[in-house]
Amino acid sequence: QVQLVESGGGLVQAGDSLRLSCAASGRTFSSYVLAWFRQAPGKEREFVAFIGWRGGTTVYADSAKGRFTISRDNAKNAVYLQMNSLKPEDTAVYYCAASPEWAPASLHRIGEYDYWGQGTQVTVSS
């Protein structure tokens, strides 16, 4: 069991940067793989980035590759998403998600994750 709370969203201009945080409660945080998803108005929730148990394995959506960086600090029970060179199409509610297991073929699917945060709004103006 793990509970997740996102923070760090806000209103920025195109080209700016934001750092999202996800704080977790629970004794077994390091036993979960973590991911970031996002959902824009009228759109389906989509995968953004994944990080493994120890942080050595990361996977990014094509839309995030080269601009976003996912990281985790198990000592602080936290996962982060550094977002650079933001674009208006990055506007969405961003969600942190956790799962005790993972597989390469399905890590990008929302059904793989058992726990979700409430989301934090990111708005990028042109």
SULLIN-V420060 format. One record per backbone hydrogen bond with DSSP energy under -0.5 kcal/mol. CO is the residue of the C=O (numbers start at 1). NH is the residue of the N-H. If there is no record, write none. Layout:
# SULLIN-V420060
<<CO;NH> <CO;NH>>
This chain:
# SULLIN-V420060
<<3;25> <5;23> <7;21> <10;12> <10;123> <12;125> <13;16> <15;85> <16;86> <18;20> <18;83> <20;81> <21;7> <22;79> <23;5> <25;3> <26;29> <28;31> <29;32> <33;99> <34;51> <35;97> <36;48> <36;49> <37;95> <38;46> <39;93> <40;43> <46;38> <48;61> <49;36> <50;59> <51;34> <56;58> <57;52> <59;50> <61;64> <61;65> <64;67> <64;68> <67;84> <69;82> <71;80> <73;76> <73;77> <73;78> <74;77> <77;24> <78;73> <79;22> <80;71> <81;20> <81;83> <82;69> <82;84> <83;18> <86;15> <87;90> <88;91> <92;94> <92;122> <93;39> <94;120> <95;37> <96;117> <97;35> <98;114> <98;115> <99;33> <103;106> <103;107> <106;109> <109;112> <110;113> <115;98> <120;94> <121;10> <122;92> <123;12> <123;125> <125;14>>
